[in-house]
Amino acid sequence: MQTINLNVTAPEQTSAALRAAAQAYRESSSELAAAWQDPNAGKVWDKLADVFDAAANRCDATIAKHFK
């Protein structure tokens, strides 16, 4: 089971935490696809990783705007 750690000490660290979660989900997707010998087996994890990456990008934009 994957856990997502969003326990950060500064807002600027949020996007890195989300990207780390996205990477872990992509690795889970690859492992699942390999174990089942089915390239579609882990697709939902890839899609969720995309959501985390998009959220990280929005966090970066928000931080940049705030500290402008």
PDB file of N, CA, C and O in Angstrom, chain B, residues numbered from 101:
ATOM      1  N   MET B 101       0.837  -1.171   0.000  1.00  0.00           N
ATOM      2  CA  MET B 101       0.000   0.000   0.000  1.00  0.00           C
ATOM      3  C   MET B 101       0.887   1.240   0.000  1.00  0.00           C
ATOM      4  O   MET B 101       1.871   1.306   0.737  1.00  0.00           O
ATOM      5  N   GLN B 102       0.540   2.210  -0.818  1.00  0.00           N
ATOM      6  CA  GLN B 102       1.272   3.467  -0.893  1.00  0.00           C
ATOM      7  C   GLN B 102       0.699   4.460   0.107  1.00  0.00           C
ATOM      8  O   GLN B 102      -0.508   4.493   0.346  1.00  0.00           O
ATOM      9  N   THR B 103       1.571   5.262   0.683  1.00  0.00           N
ATOM     10  CA  THR B 103       1.126   6.371   1.508  1.00  0.00           C
ATOM     11  C   THR B 103       1.659   7.654   0.889  1.00  0.00           C
ATOM     12  O   THR B 103       2.730   7.673   0.282  1.00  0.00           O
ATOM     13  N   ILE B 104       0.908   8.699   1.051  1.00  0.00           N
ATOM     14  CA  ILE B 104       1.302  10.000   0.536  1.00  0.00           C
ATOM     15  C   ILE B 104       1.609  10.882   1.733  1.00  0.00           C
ATOM     16  O   ILE B 104       0.749  11.126   2.579  1.00  0.00           O
ATOM     17  N   ASN B 105       2.843  11.356   1.795  1.00  0.00           N
ATOM     18  CA  ASN B 105       3.252  12.193   2.905  1.00  0.00           C
ATOM     19  C   ASN B 105       3.239  13.652   2.464  1.00  0.00           C
ATOM     20  O   ASN B 105       4.122  14.095   1.730  1.00  0.00           O
ATOM     21  N   LEU B 106       2.238  14.388   2.912  1.00  0.00           N
ATOM     22  CA  LEU B 106       2.158  15.810   2.616  1.00  0.00           C
ATOM     23  C   LEU B 106       2.518  16.638   3.846  1.00  0.00           C
ATOM     24  O   LEU B 106       2.144  17.806   3.952  1.00  0.00           O
ATOM     25  N   ASN B 107       3.235  16.030   4.755  1.00  0.00           N
ATOM     26  CA  ASN B 107       3.677  16.719   5.959  1.00  0.00           C
ATOM     27  C   ASN B 107       4.922  17.524   5.601  1.00  0.00           C
ATOM     28  O   ASN B 107       6.041  17.016   5.657  1.00  0.00           O
ATOM     29  N   VAL B 108       4.711  18.784   5.234  1.00  0.00           N
ATOM     30  CA  VAL B 108       5.807  19.654   4.821  1.00  0.00           C
ATOM     31  C   VAL B 108       5.953  20.794   5.826  1.00  0.00           C
ATOM     32  O   VAL B 108       5.004  21.142   6.528  1.00  0.00           O
ATOM     33  N   THR B 109       7.140  21.363   5.884  1.00  0.00           N
ATOM     34  CA  THR B 109       7.390  22.446   6.843  1.00  0.00           C
ATOM     35  C   THR B 109       7.239  23.827   6.212  1.00  0.00           C
ATOM     36  O   THR B 109       7.228  24.834   6.920  1.00  0.00           O
ATOM     37  N   ALA B 110       7.124  23.880   4.900  1.00  0.00           N
ATOM     38  CA  ALA B 110       6.940  25.150   4.203  1.00  0.00           C
ATOM     39  C   ALA B 110       6.082  24.921   2.963  1.00  0.00           C
ATOM     40  O   ALA B 110       6.166  23.861   2.344  1.00  0.00           O
ATOM     41  N   PRO B 111       5.267  25.891   2.596  1.00  0.00           N
ATOM     42  CA  PRO B 111       4.412  25.736   1.410  1.00  0.00           C
ATOM     43  C   PRO B 111       5.196  25.398   0.143  1.00  0.00           C
ATOM     44  O   PRO B 111       4.695  24.694  -0.734  1.00  0.00           O
ATOM     45  N   GLU B 112       6.423  25.901   0.052  1.00  0.00           N
ATOM     46  CA  GLU B 112       7.234  25.660  -1.143  1.00  0.00           C
ATOM     47  C   GLU B 112       7.586  24.186  -1.332  1.00  0.00           C
ATOM     48  O   GLU B 112       7.981  23.780  -2.425  1.00  0.00           O
ATOM     49  N   GLN B 113       7.448  23.392  -0.288  1.00  0.00           N
ATOM     50  CA  GLN B 113       7.778  21.966  -0.359  1.00  0.00           C
ATOM     51  C   GLN B 113       6.608  21.107  -0.838  1.00  0.00           C
ATOM     52  O   GLN B 113       6.779  19.919  -1.110  1.00  0.00           O
ATOM     53  N   THR B 114       5.442  21.696  -0.940  1.00  0.00           N
ATOM     54  CA  THR B 114       4.241  20.931  -1.300  1.00  0.00           C
ATOM     55  C   THR B 114       4.356  20.290  -2.674  1.00  0.00           C
ATOM     56  O   THR B 114       4.024  19.117  -2.838  1.00  0.00           O
ATOM     57  N   SER B 115       4.821  21.044  -3.660  1.00  0.00           N
ATOM     58  CA  SER B 115       4.898  20.488  -5.013  1.00  0.00           C
ATOM     59  C   SER B 115       5.876  19.316  -5.076  1.00  0.00           C
ATOM     60  O   SER B 115       5.624  18.345  -5.790  1.00  0.00           O
ATOM     61  N   ALA B 116       6.974  19.389  -4.351  1.00  0.00           N
ATOM     62  CA  ALA B 116       7.935  18.275  -4.341  1.00  0.00           C
ATOM     63  C   ALA B 116       7.308  17.027  -3.727  1.00  0.00           C
ATOM     64  O   ALA B 116       7.545  15.915  -4.198  1.00  0.00           O
ATOM     65  N   ALA B 117       6.510  17.209  -2.679  1.00  0.00           N
ATOM     66  CA  ALA B 117       5.839  16.071  -2.047  1.00  0.00           C
ATOM     67  C   ALA B 117       4.842  15.440  -3.019  1.00  0.00           C
ATOM     68  O   ALA B 117       4.740  14.215  -3.099  1.00  0.00           O
ATOM     69  N   LEU B 118       4.118  16.265  -3.748  1.00  0.00           N
ATOM     70  CA  LEU B 118       3.155  15.743  -4.732  1.00  0.00           C
ATOM     71  C   LEU B 118       3.871  15.024  -5.873  1.00  0.00           C
ATOM     72  O   LEU B 118       3.408  13.986  -6.348  1.00  0.00           O
ATOM     73  N   ARG B 119       4.985  15.571  -6.303  1.00  0.00           N
ATOM     74  CA  ARG B 119       5.741  14.912  -7.385  1.00  0.00           C
ATOM     75  C   ARG B 119       6.347  13.587  -6.918  1.00  0.00           C
ATOM     76  O   ARG B 119       6.429  12.634  -7.692  1.00  0.00           O
ATOM     77  N   ALA B 120       6.762  13.527  -5.676  1.00  0.00           N
ATOM     78  CA  ALA B 120       7.273  12.260  -5.132  1.00  0.00           C
ATOM     79  C   ALA B 120       6.164  11.214  -5.092  1.00  0.00           C
ATOM     80  O   ALA B 120       6.395  10.045  -5.400  1.00  0.00           O
ATOM     81  N   ALA B 121       4.965  11.637  -4.715  1.00  0.00           N
ATOM     82  CA  ALA B 121       3.826  10.716  -4.711  1.00  0.00           C
ATOM     83  C   ALA B 121       3.511  10.258  -6.132  1.00  0.00           C
ATOM     84  O   ALA B 121       3.218   9.084  -6.361  1.00  0.00           O
ATOM     85  N   ALA B 122       3.573  11.182  -7.076  1.00  0.00           N
ATOM     86  CA  ALA B 122       3.315  10.827  -8.474  1.00  0.00           C
ATOM     87  C   ALA B 122       4.324   9.792  -8.965  1.00  0.00           C
ATOM     88  O   ALA B 122       3.957   8.832  -9.643  1.00  0.00           O
ATOM     89  N   GLN B 123       5.581   9.988  -8.626  1.00  0.00           N
ATOM     90  CA  GLN B 123       6.620   9.037  -9.042  1.00  0.00           C
ATOM     91  C   GLN B 123       6.381   7.660  -8.424  1.00  0.00           C
ATOM     92  O   GLN B 123       6.537   6.640  -9.095  1.00  0.00           O
ATOM     93  N   ALA B 124       6.009   7.633  -7.163  1.00  0.00           N
ATOM     94  CA  ALA B 124       5.731   6.353  -6.497  1.00  0.00           C
ATOM     95  C   ALA B 124       4.546   5.653  -7.159  1.00  0.00           C
ATOM     96  O   ALA B 124       4.564   4.433  -7.326  1.00  0.00           O
ATOM     97  N   TYR B 125       3.520   6.412  -7.534  1.00  0.00           N
ATOM     98  CA  TYR B 125       2.362   5.815  -8.206  1.00  0.00           C
ATOM     99  C   TYR B 125       2.753   5.273  -9.575  1.00  0.00           C
ATOM    100  O   TYR B 125       2.271   4.216  -9.982  1.00  0.00           O
ATOM    101  N   ARG B 126       3.615   5.982 -10.285  1.00  0.00           N
ATOM    102  CA  ARG B 126       4.059   5.486 -11.599  1.00  0.00           C
ATOM    103  C   ARG B 126       4.865   4.192 -11.451  1.00  0.00           C
ATOM    104  O   ARG B 126       4.741   3.276 -12.264  1.00  0.00           O
ATOM    105  N   GLU B 127       5.684   4.130 -10.411  1.00  0.00           N
ATOM    106  CA  GLU B 127       6.433   2.896 -10.161  1.00  0.00           C
ATOM    107  C   GLU B 127       5.488   1.747  -9.826  1.00  0.00           C
ATOM    108  O   GLU B 127       5.699   0.623 -10.282  1.00  0.00           O
ATOM    109  N   SER B 128       4.464   2.009  -9.046  1.00  0.00           N
ATOM    110  CA  SER B 128       3.469   0.981  -8.730  1.00  0.00           C
ATOM    111  C   SER B 128       2.768   0.514  -9.995  1.00  0.00           C
ATOM    112  O   SER B 128       2.507  -0.676 -10.172  1.00  0.00           O
ATOM    113  N   SER B 129       2.472   1.456 -10.862  1.00  0.00           N
ATOM    114  CA  SER B 129       1.818   1.111 -12.128  1.00  0.00           C
ATOM    115  C   SER B 129       2.684   0.160 -12.942  1.00  0.00           C
ATOM    116  O   SER B 129       2.199  -0.840 -13.471  1.00  0.00           O
ATOM    117  N   SER B 130       3.958   0.480 -13.036  1.00  0.00           N
ATOM    118  CA  SER B 130       4.879  -0.369 -13.807  1.00  0.00           C
ATOM    119  C   SER B 130       5.010  -1.758 -13.190  1.00  0.00           C
ATOM    120  O   SER B 130       5.021  -2.766 -13.897  1.00  0.00           O
ATOM    121  N   GLU B 131       5.108  -1.796 -11.873  1.00  0.00           N
ATOM    122  CA  GLU B 131       5.221  -3.084 -11.185  1.00  0.00           C
ATOM    123  C   GLU B 131       3.974  -3.930 -11.390  1.00  0.00           C
ATOM    124  O   GLU B 131       4.064  -5.136 -11.621  1.00  0.00           O
ATOM    125  N   LEU B 132       2.817  -3.299 -11.304  1.00  0.00           N
ATOM    126  CA  LEU B 132       1.560  -4.028 -11.492  1.00  0.00           C
ATOM    127  C   LEU B 132       1.444  -4.551 -12.921  1.00  0.00           C
ATOM    128  O   LEU B 132       1.055  -5.698 -13.141  1.00  0.00           O
ATOM    129  N   ALA B 133       1.781  -3.707 -13.882  1.00  0.00           N
ATOM    130  CA  ALA B 133       1.715  -4.123 -15.286  1.00  0.00           C
ATOM    131  C   ALA B 133       2.659  -5.296 -15.548  1.00  0.00           C
ATOM    132  O   ALA B 133       2.315  -6.222 -16.283  1.00  0.00           O
ATOM    133  N   ALA B 134       3.846  -5.254 -14.947  1.00  0.00           N
ATOM    134  CA  ALA B 134       4.806  -6.346 -15.138  1.00  0.00           C
ATOM    135  C   ALA B 134       4.333  -7.621 -14.453  1.00  0.00           C
ATOM    136  O   ALA B 134       4.439  -8.709 -15.021  1.00  0.00           O
ATOM    137  N   ALA B 135       3.815  -7.495 -13.246  1.00  0.00           N
ATOM    138  CA  ALA B 135       3.373  -8.675 -12.498  1.00  0.00           C
ATOM    139  C   ALA B 135       2.196  -9.360 -13.187  1.00  0.00           C
ATOM    140  O   ALA B 135       2.121 -10.588 -13.216  1.00  0.00           O
ATOM    141  N   TRP B 136       1.294  -8.584 -13.731  1.00  0.00           N
ATOM    142  CA  TRP B 136       0.110  -9.152 -14.389  1.00  0.00           C
ATOM    143  C   TRP B 136       0.355  -9.423 -15.864  1.00  0.00           C
ATOM    144  O   TRP B 136      -0.484 -10.020 -16.538  1.00  0.00           O
ATOM    145  N   GLN B 137       1.508  -8.983 -16.368  1.00  0.00           N
ATOM    146  CA  GLN B 137       1.829  -9.084 -17.787  1.00  0.00           C
ATOM    147  C   GLN B 137       0.713  -8.483 -18.635  1.00  0.00           C
ATOM    148  O   GLN B 137       0.299  -9.032 -19.656  1.00  0.00           O
ATOM    149  N   ASP B 138       0.239  -7.315 -18.156  1.00  0.00           N
ATOM    150  CA  ASP B 138      -0.845  -6.603 -18.822  1.00  0.00           C
ATOM    151  C   ASP B 138      -0.520  -5.112 -18.762  1.00  0.00           C
ATOM    152  O   ASP B 138      -0.530  -4.527 -17.679  1.00  0.00           O
ATOM    153  N   PRO B 139      -0.234  -4.492 -19.896  1.00  0.00           N
ATOM    154  CA  PRO B 139       0.153  -3.083 -19.886  1.00  0.00           C
ATOM    155  C   PRO B 139      -0.933  -2.141 -19.370  1.00  0.00           C
ATOM    156  O   PRO B 139      -0.637  -1.005 -18.997  1.00  0.00           O
ATOM    157  N   ASN B 140      -2.157  -2.587 -19.344  1.00  0.00           N
ATOM    158  CA  ASN B 140      -3.262  -1.749 -18.866  1.00  0.00           C
ATOM    159  C   ASN B 140      -3.543  -1.919 -17.377  1.00  0.00           C
ATOM    160  O   ASN B 140      -4.354  -1.186 -16.811  1.00  0.00           O
ATOM    161  N   ALA B 141      -2.889  -2.865 -16.752  1.00  0.00           N
ATOM    162  CA  ALA B 141      -3.204  -3.198 -15.356  1.00  0.00           C
ATOM    163  C   ALA B 141      -3.012  -2.024 -14.411  1.00  0.00           C
ATOM    164  O   ALA B 141      -3.790  -1.872 -13.469  1.00  0.00           O
ATOM    165  N   GLY B 142      -2.018  -1.200 -14.626  1.00  0.00           N
ATOM    166  CA  GLY B 142      -1.743  -0.113 -13.698  1.00  0.00           C
ATOM    167  C   GLY B 142      -2.104   1.261 -14.206  1.00  0.00           C
ATOM    168  O   GLY B 142      -1.669   2.263 -13.639  1.00  0.00           O
ATOM    169  N   LYS B 143      -2.881   1.330 -15.249  1.00  0.00           N
ATOM    170  CA  LYS B 143      -3.185   2.624 -15.874  1.00  0.00           C
ATOM    171  C   LYS B 143      -3.829   3.613 -14.914  1.00  0.00           C
ATOM    172  O   LYS B 143      -3.572   4.813 -15.008  1.00  0.00           O
ATOM    173  N   VAL B 144      -4.652   3.140 -14.002  1.00  0.00           N
ATOM    174  CA  VAL B 144      -5.305   4.067 -13.079  1.00  0.00           C
ATOM    175  C   VAL B 144      -4.280   4.773 -12.199  1.00  0.00           C
ATOM    176  O   VAL B 144      -4.467   5.938 -11.848  1.00  0.00           O
ATOM    177  N   TRP B 145      -3.196   4.078 -11.839  1.00  0.00           N
ATOM    178  CA  TRP B 145      -2.148   4.713 -11.044  1.00  0.00           C
ATOM    179  C   TRP B 145      -1.433   5.782 -11.855  1.00  0.00           C
ATOM    180  O   TRP B 145      -1.059   6.824 -11.317  1.00  0.00           O
ATOM    181  N   ASP B 146      -1.242   5.535 -13.140  1.00  0.00           N
ATOM    182  CA  ASP B 146      -0.637   6.545 -14.019  1.00  0.00           C
ATOM    183  C   ASP B 146      -1.523   7.790 -14.102  1.00  0.00           C
ATOM    184  O   ASP B 146      -1.030   8.917 -14.066  1.00  0.00           O
ATOM    185  N   LYS B 147      -2.812   7.575 -14.213  1.00  0.00           N
ATOM    186  CA  LYS B 147      -3.744   8.706 -14.300  1.00  0.00           C
ATOM    187  C   LYS B 147      -3.748   9.515 -13.011  1.00  0.00           C
ATOM    188  O   LYS B 147      -3.792  10.745 -13.049  1.00  0.00           O
ATOM    189  N   LEU B 148      -3.701   8.831 -11.870  1.00  0.00           N
ATOM    190  CA  LEU B 148      -3.638   9.542 -10.589  1.00  0.00           C
ATOM    191  C   LEU B 148      -2.319  10.293 -10.453  1.00  0.00           C
ATOM    192  O   LEU B 148      -2.284  11.387  -9.889  1.00  0.00           O
ATOM    193  N   ALA B 149      -1.240   9.719 -10.960  1.00  0.00           N
ATOM    194  CA  ALA B 149       0.055  10.405 -10.947  1.00  0.00           C
ATOM    195  C   ALA B 149      -0.028  11.692 -11.764  1.00  0.00           C
ATOM    196  O   ALA B 149       0.548  12.710 -11.382  1.00  0.00           O
ATOM    197  N   ASP B 150      -0.736  11.647 -12.875  1.00  0.00           N
ATOM    198  CA  ASP B 150      -0.924  12.856 -13.681  1.00  0.00           C
ATOM    199  C   ASP B 150      -1.676  13.929 -12.893  1.00  0.00           C
ATOM    200  O   ASP B 150      -1.367  15.116 -13.001  1.00  0.00           O
ATOM    201  N   VAL B 151      -2.657  13.509 -12.107  1.00  0.00           N
ATOM    202  CA  VAL B 151      -3.406  14.447 -11.269  1.00  0.00           C
ATOM    203  C   VAL B 151      -2.473  15.087 -10.242  1.00  0.00           C
ATOM    204  O   VAL B 151      -2.532  16.296 -10.020  1.00  0.00           O
ATOM    205  N   PHE B 152      -1.608  14.276  -9.612  1.00  0.00           N
ATOM    206  CA  PHE B 152      -0.661  14.812  -8.636  1.00  0.00           C
ATOM    207  C   PHE B 152       0.311  15.800  -9.291  1.00  0.00           C
ATOM    208  O   PHE B 152       0.624  16.841  -8.713  1.00  0.00           O
ATOM    209  N   ASP B 153       0.782  15.475 -10.485  1.00  0.00           N
ATOM    210  CA  ASP B 153       1.693  16.380 -11.194  1.00  0.00           C
ATOM    211  C   ASP B 153       1.002  17.708 -11.527  1.00  0.00           C
ATOM    212  O   ASP B 153       1.596  18.776 -11.387  1.00  0.00           O
ATOM    213  N   ALA B 154      -0.240  17.629 -11.961  1.00  0.00           N
ATOM    214  CA  ALA B 154      -0.989  18.852 -12.265  1.00  0.00           C
ATOM    215  C   ALA B 154      -1.190  19.687 -11.003  1.00  0.00           C
ATOM    216  O   ALA B 154      -1.081  20.912 -11.042  1.00  0.00           O
ATOM    217  N   ALA B 155      -1.480  19.031  -9.897  1.00  0.00           N
ATOM    218  CA  ALA B 155      -1.637  19.747  -8.627  1.00  0.00           C
ATOM    219  C   ALA B 155      -0.317  20.394  -8.213  1.00  0.00           C
ATOM    220  O   ALA B 155      -0.310  21.515  -7.705  1.00  0.00           O
ATOM    221  N   ALA B 156       0.786  19.703  -8.425  1.00  0.00           N
ATOM    222  CA  ALA B 156       2.103  20.259  -8.099  1.00  0.00           C
ATOM    223  C   ALA B 156       2.376  21.509  -8.941  1.00  0.00           C
ATOM    224  O   ALA B 156       2.904  22.500  -8.436  1.00  0.00           O
ATOM    225  N   ASN B 157       2.020  21.456 -10.204  1.00  0.00           N
ATOM    226  CA  ASN B 157       2.199  22.621 -11.074  1.00  0.00           C
ATOM    227  C   ASN B 157       1.364  23.804 -10.599  1.00  0.00           C
ATOM    228  O   ASN B 157       1.821  24.947 -10.622  1.00  0.00           O
ATOM    229  N   ARG B 158       0.148  23.523 -10.172  1.00  0.00           N
ATOM    230  CA  ARG B 158      -0.712  24.600  -9.649  1.00  0.00           C
ATOM    231  C   ARG B 158      -0.138  25.165  -8.357  1.00  0.00           C
ATOM    232  O   ARG B 158      -0.196  26.373  -8.126  1.00  0.00           O
ATOM    233  N   CYS B 159       0.412  24.302  -7.520  1.00  0.00           N
ATOM    234  CA  CYS B 159       1.049  24.774  -6.281  1.00  0.00           C
ATOM    235  C   CYS B 159       2.222  25.689  -6.604  1.00  0.00           C
ATOM    236  O   CYS B 159       2.375  26.747  -5.993  1.00  0.00           O
ATOM    237  N   ASP B 160       3.050  25.284  -7.563  1.00  0.00           N
ATOM    238  CA  ASP B 160       4.191  26.111  -7.962  1.00  0.00           C
ATOM    239  C   ASP B 160       3.729  27.483  -8.453  1.00  0.00           C
ATOM    240  O   ASP B 160       4.309  28.509  -8.097  1.00  0.00           O
ATOM    241  N   ALA B 161       2.684  27.488  -9.271  1.00  0.00           N
ATOM    242  CA  ALA B 161       2.167  28.746  -9.803  1.00  0.00           C
ATOM    243  C   ALA B 161       1.614  29.630  -8.682  1.00  0.00           C
ATOM    244  O   ALA B 161       1.816  30.845  -8.686  1.00  0.00           O
ATOM    245  N   THR B 162       0.924  29.021  -7.735  1.00  0.00           N
ATOM    246  CA  THR B 162       0.375  29.775  -6.612  1.00  0.00           C
ATOM    247  C   THR B 162       1.473  30.379  -5.751  1.00  0.00           C
ATOM    248  O   THR B 162       1.395  31.541  -5.351  1.00  0.00           O
ATOM    249  N   ILE B 163       2.496  29.579  -5.470  1.00  0.00           N
ATOM    250  CA  ILE B 163       3.624  30.065  -4.660  1.00  0.00           C
ATOM    251  C   ILE B 163       4.331  31.203  -5.400  1.00  0.00           C
ATOM    252  O   ILE B 163       4.654  32.229  -4.801  1.00  0.00           O
ATOM    253  N   ALA B 164       4.567  31.024  -6.681  1.00  0.00           N
ATOM    254  CA  ALA B 164       5.253  32.060  -7.471  1.00  0.00           C
ATOM    255  C   ALA B 164       4.450  33.357  -7.459  1.00  0.00           C
ATOM    256  O   ALA B 164       5.016  34.443  -7.325  1.00  0.00           O
ATOM    257  N   LYS B 165       3.147  33.242  -7.597  1.00  0.00           N
ATOM    258  CA  LYS B 165       2.290  34.434  -7.602  1.00  0.00           C
ATOM    259  C   LYS B 165       2.289  35.101  -6.232  1.00  0.00           C
ATOM    260  O   LYS B 165       2.306  36.328  -6.135  1.00  0.00           O
ATOM    261  N   HIS B 166       2.270  34.309  -5.194  1.00  0.00           N
ATOM    262  CA  HIS B 166       2.217  34.847  -3.837  1.00  0.00           C
ATOM    263  C   HIS B 166       3.494  35.601  -3.477  1.00  0.00           C
ATOM    264  O   HIS B 166       3.436  36.642  -2.822  1.00  0.00           O
ATOM    265  N   PHE B 167       4.636  35.088  -3.897  1.00  0.00           N
ATOM    266  CA  PHE B 167       5.917  35.689  -3.544  1.00  0.00           C
ATOM    267  C   PHE B 167       6.431  36.668  -4.598  1.00  0.00           C
ATOM    268  O   PHE B 167       7.580  37.104  -4.533  1.00  0.00           O
ATOM    269  N   LYS B 168       5.603  37.007  -5.547  1.00  0.00           N
ATOM    270  CA  LYS B 168       5.974  37.918  -6.625  1.00  0.00           C
ATOM    271  C   LYS B 168       6.218  39.318  -6.128  1.00  0.00           C
ATOM    272  O   LYS B 168       6.540  40.206  -6.917  1.00  0.00           O
TER     273      LYS B 168
END
